[in-house]
Amino acid sequence: MSETPMLRGEKSMGGSAMACGKEVRGFACGRCQRVKVVSRVSRDFWNEVITYLTGGLLYGSEVKRPEWVGRERKREYVPRPNAMPAWRRAVVQEKLLLGWSYKRIAAEMGITCGTVDTHARKIYAEHRVHGRWELAKQLRAGIERPATKRSEIKRRLEAGEDYGRIAREMGITRKYVSAEVSYLRKGRARSARRARARVGVVAERRISGGGAGETANGRRGASVR
């Protein structure tokens, strides 16, 4: 008699669990078995519970939350301002200063891109910067920001290259080049409009200031006479 496959996390009479058609005795890795862990303290706790129980048919906002389902913590929150930072954060910072992408850092360290992003945000906030390149500049890491496709297309256009040659040598489509050129032209038009607006404001201020001065002089002249 063949065994019936069981759901993830479902226990049999013998205290074992089935995972991927194989019987596993003892504890299993929550990440490997993709076990969803929720906490009463989390913001989406009730929504996760209702979505799971109804199979995705209802949201938490559609079901009234009982009063006894609160947001109690098992352990009282105690801030630790002098605690040492997570060891992974130092590793993430080191990789960021080497110019690695979030995806590469995550694959190298065996963590998710979301965890890398969380560490990166805390690193940027700690050093009061807005990105890895500002961080590298502040810490004098000696790495330069690589040229983007847009800047490379702009440089090639200024050198007189046509769309086809740019697309072939950069390994992109002609449509992509055309879209980037359109964006550059719109940016140039916006810059020109802003420059004209600034010139108009300055000229208006000069005219209004000169008129006020002439009026004041005229009044002063009349009073002297």
VEXVOPA-702887 format. One record per residue (C-alpha): residue number from 1; residue in three letters; chain; x, y, z. Coordinates in steps of 0.1 Angstrom, whole numbers, plus 5000, padded with zeros to 4 digits. Example, Ala and Ser with C-alpha at 12.3 -4.5 7.8 and 13.67 -1.06 7.14 Angstrom:
<pt pos="1" code="ALA" unit="A" xx="5123" yy="4955" zz="5078"/>
<pt pos="2" code="SER" unit="A" xx="5137" yy="4989" zz="5071"/>
***
This chain:
<pt pos="1" code="MET" unit="A" xx="5000" yy="5000" zz="5000"/>
<pt pos="2" code="SER" unit="A" xx="5015" yy="5033" zz="4989"/>
<pt pos="3" code="GLU" unit="A" xx="5018" yy="5062" zz="5013"/>
<pt pos="4" code="THR" unit="A" xx="4996" yy="5092" zz="5007"/>
<pt pos="5" code="PRO" unit="A" xx="5016" yy="5124" zz="5003"/>
<pt pos="6" code="MET" unit="A" xx="5010" yy="5148" zz="5032"/>
<pt pos="7" code="LEU" unit="A" xx="5010" yy="5186" zz="5033"/>
<pt pos="8" code="ARG" unit="A" xx="5040" yy="5205" zz="5044"/>
<pt pos="9" code="GLY" unit="A" xx="5041" yy="5208" zz="5082"/>
<pt pos="10" code="GLU" unit="A" xx="5014" yy="5181" zz="5086"/>
<pt pos="11" code="LYS" unit="A" xx="5023" yy="5155" zz="5112"/>
<pt pos="12" code="SER" unit="A" xx="5016" yy="5118" zz="5110"/>
<pt pos="13" code="MET" unit="A" xx="5006" yy="5095" zz="5138"/>
<pt pos="14" code="GLY" unit="A" xx="5043" yy="5086" zz="5144"/>
<pt pos="15" code="GLY" unit="A" xx="5054" yy="5122" zz="5149"/>
<pt pos="16" code="SER" unit="A" xx="5071" yy="5125" zz="5116"/>
<pt pos="17" code="ALA" unit="A" xx="5064" yy="5148" zz="5086"/>
<pt pos="18" code="MET" unit="A" xx="5063" yy="5143" zz="5049"/>
<pt pos="19" code="ALA" unit="A" xx="5083" yy="5167" zz="5027"/>
<pt pos="20" code="CYS" unit="A" xx="5086" yy="5164" zz="4989"/>
<pt pos="21" code="GLY" unit="A" xx="5074" yy="5128" zz="4991"/>
<pt pos="22" code="LYS" unit="A" xx="5100" yy="5118" zz="5016"/>
<pt pos="23" code="GLU" unit="A" xx="5094" yy="5111" zz="5053"/>
<pt pos="24" code="VAL" unit="A" xx="5114" yy="5134" zz="5076"/>
<pt pos="25" code="ARG" unit="A" xx="5119" yy="5126" zz="5112"/>
<pt pos="26" code="GLY" unit="A" xx="5127" yy="5154" zz="5136"/>
<pt pos="27" code="PHE" unit="A" xx="5129" yy="5192" zz="5129"/>
<pt pos="28" code="ALA" unit="A" xx="5129" yy="5206" zz="5094"/>
<pt pos="29" code="CYS" unit="A" xx="5143" yy="5239" zz="5080"/>
<pt pos="30" code="GLY" unit="A" xx="5116" yy="5265" zz="5077"/>
<pt pos="31" code="ARG" unit="A" xx="5133" yy="5281" zz="5048"/>
<pt pos="32" code="CYS" unit="A" xx="5137" yy="5248" zz="5029"/>
<pt pos="33" code="GLN" unit="A" xx="5101" yy="5238" zz="5035"/>
<pt pos="34" code="ARG" unit="A" xx="5089" yy="5274" zz="5028"/>
<pt pos="35" code="VAL" unit="A" xx="5070" yy="5276" zz="5061"/>
<pt pos="36" code="LYS" unit="A" xx="5052" yy="5309" zz="5065"/>
<pt pos="37" code="VAL" unit="A" xx="5060" yy="5324" zz="5099"/>
<pt pos="38" code="VAL" unit="A" xx="5037" yy="5351" zz="5113"/>
<pt pos="39" code="SER" unit="A" xx="5037" yy="5371" zz="5145"/>
<pt pos="40" code="ARG" unit="A" xx="5010" yy="5390" zz="5163"/>
<pt pos="41" code="VAL" unit="A" xx="5034" yy="5420" zz="5165"/>
<pt pos="42" code="SER" unit="A" xx="5037" yy="5422" zz="5127"/>
<pt pos="43" code="ARG" unit="A" xx="5015" yy="5446" zz="5108"/>
<pt pos="44" code="ASP" unit="A" xx="5001" yy="5420" zz="5084"/>
<pt pos="45" code="PHE" unit="A" xx="4994" yy="5393" zz="5110"/>
<pt pos="46" code="TRP" unit="A" xx="4956" yy="5393" zz="5108"/>
<pt pos="47" code="ASN" unit="A" xx="4956" yy="5396" zz="5070"/>
<pt pos="48" code="GLU" unit="A" xx="4980" yy="5366" zz="5067"/>
<pt pos="49" code="VAL" unit="A" xx="4958" yy="5345" zz="5090"/>
<pt pos="50" code="ILE" unit="A" xx="4926" yy="5352" zz="5072"/>
<pt pos="51" code="THR" unit="A" xx="4941" yy="5348" zz="5038"/>
<pt pos="52" code="TYR" unit="A" xx="4955" yy="5314" zz="5047"/>
<pt pos="53" code="LEU" unit="A" xx="4923" yy="5301" zz="5064"/>
<pt pos="54" code="THR" unit="A" xx="4901" yy="5312" zz="5035"/>
<pt pos="55" code="GLY" unit="A" xx="4925" yy="5301" zz="5008"/>
<pt pos="56" code="GLY" unit="A" xx="4929" yy="5336" zz="4995"/>
<pt pos="57" code="LEU" unit="A" xx="4892" yy="5343" zz="4992"/>
<pt pos="58" code="LEU" unit="A" xx="4891" yy="5370" zz="5019"/>
<pt pos="59" code="TYR" unit="A" xx="4914" yy="5397" zz="5032"/>
<pt pos="60" code="GLY" unit="A" xx="4919" yy="5406" zz="5069"/>
<pt pos="61" code="SER" unit="A" xx="4901" yy="5439" zz="5064"/>
<pt pos="62" code="GLU" unit="A" xx="4869" yy="5419" zz="5055"/>
<pt pos="63" code="VAL" unit="A" xx="4868" yy="5400" zz="5087"/>
<pt pos="64" code="LYS" unit="A" xx="4865" yy="5417" zz="5121"/>
<pt pos="65" code="ARG" unit="A" xx="4895" yy="5411" zz="5143"/>
<pt pos="66" code="PRO" unit="A" xx="4885" yy="5396" zz="5178"/>
<pt pos="67" code="GLU" unit="A" xx="4894" yy="5416" zz="5208"/>
<pt pos="68" code="TRP" unit="A" xx="4915" yy="5388" zz="5223"/>
<pt pos="69" code="VAL" unit="A" xx="4938" yy="5388" zz="5192"/>
<pt pos="70" code="GLY" unit="A" xx="4961" yy="5416" zz="5203"/>
<pt pos="71" code="ARG" unit="A" xx="4997" yy="5426" zz="5196"/>
<pt pos="72" code="GLU" unit="A" xx="5013" yy="5413" zz="5228"/>
<pt pos="73" code="ARG" unit="A" xx="5050" yy="5405" zz="5228"/>
<pt pos="74" code="LYS" unit="A" xx="5064" yy="5374" zz="5245"/>
<pt pos="75" code="ARG" unit="A" xx="5094" yy="5395" zz="5256"/>
<pt pos="76" code="GLU" unit="A" xx="5093" yy="5431" zz="5264"/>
<pt pos="77" code="TYR" unit="A" xx="5112" yy="5453" zz="5240"/>
<pt pos="78" code="VAL" unit="A" xx="5144" yy="5466" zz="5254"/>
<pt pos="79" code="PRO" unit="A" xx="5165" yy="5490" zz="5232"/>
<pt pos="80" code="ARG" unit="A" xx="5202" yy="5483" zz="5229"/>
<pt pos="81" code="PRO" unit="A" xx="5219" yy="5514" zz="5216"/>
<pt pos="82" code="ASN" unit="A" xx="5254" yy="5501" zz="5224"/>
<pt pos="83" code="ALA" unit="A" xx="5249" yy="5467" zz="5209"/>
<pt pos="84" code="MET" unit="A" xx="5273" yy="5455" zz="5183"/>
<pt pos="85" code="PRO" unit="A" xx="5259" yy="5456" zz="5147"/>
<pt pos="86" code="ALA" unit="A" xx="5251" yy="5423" zz="5130"/>
<pt pos="87" code="TRP" unit="A" xx="5282" yy="5406" zz="5115"/>
<pt pos="88" code="ARG" unit="A" xx="5265" yy="5403" zz="5082"/>
<pt pos="89" code="ARG" unit="A" xx="5261" yy="5441" zz="5080"/>
<pt pos="90" code="ALA" unit="A" xx="5299" yy="5445" zz="5079"/>
<pt pos="91" code="VAL" unit="A" xx="5302" yy="5419" zz="5052"/>
<pt pos="92" code="VAL" unit="A" xx="5275" yy="5436" zz="5032"/>
<pt pos="93" code="GLN" unit="A" xx="5292" yy="5469" zz="5035"/>
<pt pos="94" code="GLU" unit="A" xx="5325" yy="5454" zz="5023"/>
<pt pos="95" code="LYS" unit="A" xx="5308" yy="5439" zz="4993"/>
<pt pos="96" code="LEU" unit="A" xx="5290" yy="5472" zz="4985"/>
<pt pos="97" code="LEU" unit="A" xx="5323" yy="5490" zz="4985"/>
<pt pos="98" code="LEU" unit="A" xx="5336" yy="5465" zz="4960"/>
<pt pos="99" code="GLY" unit="A" xx="5308" yy="5474" zz="4936"/>
<pt pos="100" code="TRP" unit="A" xx="5289" yy="5442" zz="4939"/>
<pt pos="101" code="SER" unit="A" xx="5252" yy="5441" zz="4931"/>
<pt pos="102" code="TYR" unit="A" xx="5225" yy="5431" zz="4957"/>
<pt pos="103" code="LYS" unit="A" xx="5218" yy="5399" zz="4938"/>
<pt pos="104" code="ARG" unit="A" xx="5255" yy="5389" zz="4938"/>
<pt pos="105" code="ILE" unit="A" xx="5259" yy="5397" zz="4975"/>
<pt pos="106" code="ALA" unit="A" xx="5228" yy="5376" zz="4983"/>
<pt pos="107" code="ALA" unit="A" xx="5240" yy="5347" zz="4963"/>
<pt pos="108" code="GLU" unit="A" xx="5275" yy="5348" zz="4979"/>
<pt pos="109" code="MET" unit="A" xx="5262" yy="5351" zz="5015"/>
<pt pos="110" code="GLY" unit="A" xx="5233" yy="5328" zz="5011"/>
<pt pos="111" code="ILE" unit="A" xx="5207" yy="5354" zz="5021"/>
<pt pos="112" code="THR" unit="A" xx="5178" yy="5371" zz="5002"/>
<pt pos="113" code="CYS" unit="A" xx="5180" yy="5403" zz="4983"/>
<pt pos="114" code="GLY" unit="A" xx="5155" yy="5418" zz="5008"/>
<pt pos="115" code="THR" unit="A" xx="5180" yy="5411" zz="5037"/>
<pt pos="116" code="VAL" unit="A" xx="5208" yy="5427" zz="5017"/>
<pt pos="117" code="ASP" unit="A" xx="5186" yy="5458" zz="5010"/>
<pt pos="118" code="THR" unit="A" xx="5177" yy="5460" zz="5048"/>
<pt pos="119" code="HIS" unit="A" xx="5214" yy="5460" zz="5057"/>
<pt pos="120" code="ALA" unit="A" xx="5222" yy="5485" zz="5030"/>
<pt pos="121" code="ARG" unit="A" xx="5196" yy="5509" zz="5041"/>
<pt pos="122" code="LYS" unit="A" xx="5208" yy="5508" zz="5077"/>
<pt pos="123" code="ILE" unit="A" xx="5244" yy="5513" zz="5065"/>
<pt pos="124" code="TYR" unit="A" xx="5234" yy="5543" zz="5044"/>
<pt pos="125" code="ALA" unit="A" xx="5214" yy="5558" zz="5074"/>
<pt pos="126" code="GLU" unit="A" xx="5243" yy="5552" zz="5097"/>
<pt pos="127" code="HIS" unit="A" xx="5267" yy="5572" zz="5074"/>
<pt pos="128" code="ARG" unit="A" xx="5240" yy="5597" zz="5064"/>
<pt pos="129" code="VAL" unit="A" xx="5244" yy="5590" zz="5026"/>
<pt pos="130" code="HIS" unit="A" xx="5219" yy="5582" zz="4999"/>
<pt pos="131" code="GLY" unit="A" xx="5236" yy="5553" zz="4981"/>
<pt pos="132" code="ARG" unit="A" xx="5267" yy="5531" zz="4977"/>
<pt pos="133" code="TRP" unit="A" xx="5286" yy="5557" zz="4956"/>
<pt pos="134" code="GLU" unit="A" xx="5282" yy="5584" zz="4982"/>
<pt pos="135" code="LEU" unit="A" xx="5292" yy="5558" zz="5008"/>
<pt pos="136" code="ALA" unit="A" xx="5323" yy="5549" zz="4988"/>
<pt pos="137" code="LYS" unit="A" xx="5332" yy="5586" zz="4984"/>
<pt pos="138" code="GLN" unit="A" xx="5328" yy="5593" zz="5021"/>
<pt pos="139" code="LEU" unit="A" xx="5349" yy="5563" zz="5032"/>
<pt pos="140" code="ARG" unit="A" xx="5374" yy="5569" zz="5004"/>
<pt pos="141" code="ALA" unit="A" xx="5370" yy="5534" zz="4990"/>
<pt pos="142" code="GLY" unit="A" xx="5387" yy="5543" zz="4957"/>
<pt pos="143" code="ILE" unit="A" xx="5360" yy="5529" zz="4934"/>
<pt pos="144" code="GLU" unit="A" xx="5344" yy="5549" zz="4906"/>
<pt pos="145" code="ARG" unit="A" xx="5308" yy="5548" zz="4896"/>
<pt pos="146" code="PRO" unit="A" xx="5305" yy="5528" zz="4864"/>
<pt pos="147" code="ALA" unit="A" xx="5291" yy="5545" zz="4833"/>
<pt pos="148" code="THR" unit="A" xx="5254" yy="5539" zz="4827"/>
<pt pos="149" code="LYS" unit="A" xx="5240" yy="5529" zz="4793"/>
<pt pos="150" code="ARG" unit="A" xx="5224" yy="5563" zz="4791"/>
<pt pos="151" code="SER" unit="A" xx="5257" yy="5581" zz="4796"/>
<pt pos="152" code="GLU" unit="A" xx="5275" yy="5558" zz="4772"/>
<pt pos="153" code="ILE" unit="A" xx="5248" yy="5564" zz="4745"/>
<pt pos="154" code="LYS" unit="A" xx="5251" yy="5602" zz="4751"/>
<pt pos="155" code="ARG" unit="A" xx="5288" yy="5600" zz="4747"/>
<pt pos="156" code="ARG" unit="A" xx="5286" yy="5580" zz="4715"/>
<pt pos="157" code="LEU" unit="A" xx="5260" yy="5604" zz="4700"/>
<pt pos="158" code="GLU" unit="A" xx="5282" yy="5633" zz="4708"/>
<pt pos="159" code="ALA" unit="A" xx="5310" yy="5615" zz="4690"/>
<pt pos="160" code="GLY" unit="A" xx="5288" yy="5613" zz="4658"/>
<pt pos="161" code="GLU" unit="A" xx="5279" yy="5576" zz="4659"/>
<pt pos="162" code="ASP" unit="A" xx="5245" yy="5565" zz="4644"/>
<pt pos="163" code="TYR" unit="A" xx="5218" yy="5545" zz="4662"/>
<pt pos="164" code="GLY" unit="A" xx="5227" yy="5512" zz="4644"/>
<pt pos="165" code="ARG" unit="A" xx="5263" yy="5513" zz="4653"/>
<pt pos="166" code="ILE" unit="A" xx="5256" yy="5522" zz="4689"/>
<pt pos="167" code="ALA" unit="A" xx="5231" yy="5493" zz="4692"/>
<pt pos="168" code="ARG" unit="A" xx="5255" yy="5468" zz="4677"/>
<pt pos="169" code="GLU" unit="A" xx="5285" yy="5477" zz="4698"/>
<pt pos="170" code="MET" unit="A" xx="5266" yy="5480" zz="4730"/>
<pt pos="171" code="GLY" unit="A" xx="5245" yy="5448" zz="4725"/>
<pt pos="172" code="ILE" unit="A" xx="5212" yy="5465" zz="4727"/>
<pt pos="173" code="THR" unit="A" xx="5183" yy="5471" zz="4703"/>
<pt pos="174" code="ARG" unit="A" xx="5179" yy="5502" zz="4681"/>
<pt pos="175" code="LYS" unit="A" xx="5145" yy="5508" zz="4698"/>
<pt pos="176" code="TYR" unit="A" xx="5163" yy="5510" zz="4731"/>
<pt pos="177" code="VAL" unit="A" xx="5187" yy="5536" zz="4718"/>
<pt pos="178" code="SER" unit="A" xx="5158" yy="5556" zz="4703"/>
<pt pos="179" code="ALA" unit="A" xx="5140" yy="5556" zz="4736"/>
<pt pos="180" code="GLU" unit="A" xx="5171" yy="5568" zz="4755"/>
<pt pos="181" code="VAL" unit="A" xx="5176" yy="5596" zz="4729"/>
<pt pos="182" code="SER" unit="A" xx="5140" yy="5606" zz="4734"/>
<pt pos="183" code="TYR" unit="A" xx="5146" yy="5608" zz="4771"/>
<pt pos="184" code="LEU" unit="A" xx="5177" yy="5628" zz="4767"/>
<pt pos="185" code="ARG" unit="A" xx="5159" yy="5653" zz="4745"/>
<pt pos="186" code="LYS" unit="A" xx="5131" yy="5657" zz="4769"/>
<pt pos="187" code="GLY" unit="A" xx="5156" yy="5663" zz="4797"/>
<pt pos="188" code="ARG" unit="A" xx="5174" yy="5689" zz="4776"/>
<pt pos="189" code="ALA" unit="A" xx="5140" yy="5706" zz="4769"/>
<pt pos="190" code="ARG" unit="A" xx="5131" yy="5706" zz="4806"/>
<pt pos="191" code="SER" unit="A" xx="5165" yy="5721" zz="4815"/>
<pt pos="192" code="ALA" unit="A" xx="5160" yy="5748" zz="4789"/>
<pt pos="193" code="ARG" unit="A" xx="5125" yy="5756" zz="4802"/>
<pt pos="194" code="ARG" unit="A" xx="5139" yy="5759" zz="4837"/>
<pt pos="195" code="ALA" unit="A" xx="5167" yy="5781" zz="4826"/>
<pt pos="196" code="ARG" unit="A" xx="5143" yy="5804" zz="4807"/>
<pt pos="197" code="ALA" unit="A" xx="5120" yy="5805" zz="4838"/>
<pt pos="198" code="ARG" unit="A" xx="5150" yy="5815" zz="4860"/>
<pt pos="199" code="VAL" unit="A" xx="5160" yy="5842" zz="4836"/>
<pt pos="200" code="GLY" unit="A" xx="5124" yy="5855" zz="4835"/>
<pt pos="201" code="VAL" unit="A" xx="5122" yy="5856" zz="4873"/>
<pt pos="202" code="VAL" unit="A" xx="5155" yy="5875" zz="4876"/>
<pt pos="203" code="ALA" unit="A" xx="5145" yy="5900" zz="4850"/>
<pt pos="204" code="GLU" unit="A" xx="5111" yy="5905" zz="4866"/>
<pt pos="205" code="ARG" unit="A" xx="5128" yy="5911" zz="4900"/>
<pt pos="206" code="ARG" unit="A" xx="5152" yy="5936" zz="4884"/>
<pt pos="207" code="ILE" unit="A" xx="5123" yy="5955" zz="4867"/>
<pt pos="208" code="SER" unit="A" xx="5102" yy="5956" zz="4898"/>
<pt pos="209" code="GLY" unit="A" xx="5132" yy="5967" zz="4919"/>
<pt pos="210" code="GLY" unit="A" xx="5141" yy="5994" zz="4895"/>
<pt pos="211" code="GLY" unit="A" xx="5105" yy="6007" zz="4894"/>
<pt pos="212" code="ALA" unit="A" xx="5103" yy="6008" zz="4931"/>
<pt pos="213" code="GLY" unit="A" xx="5136" yy="6027" zz="4933"/>
<pt pos="214" code="GLU" unit="A" xx="5124" yy="6052" zz="4907"/>
<pt pos="215" code="THR" unit="A" xx="5092" yy="6058" zz="4926"/>
<pt pos="216" code="ALA" unit="A" xx="5110" yy="6062" zz="4959"/>
<pt pos="217" code="ASN" unit="A" xx="5134" yy="6087" zz="4942"/>
<pt pos="218" code="GLY" unit="A" xx="5105" yy="6106" zz="4927"/>
<pt pos="219" code="ARG" unit="A" xx="5088" yy="6109" zz="4961"/>
<pt pos="220" code="ARG" unit="A" xx="5120" yy="6119" zz="4977"/>
<pt pos="221" code="GLY" unit="A" xx="5126" yy="6145" zz="4950"/>
<pt pos="222" code="ALA" unit="A" xx="5090" yy="6158" zz="4955"/>
<pt pos="223" code="SER" unit="A" xx="5095" yy="6161" zz="4992"/>
<pt pos="224" code="VAL" unit="A" xx="5128" yy="6180" zz="4987"/>
<pt pos="225" code="ARG" unit="A" xx="5112" yy="6204" zz="4964"/>
***
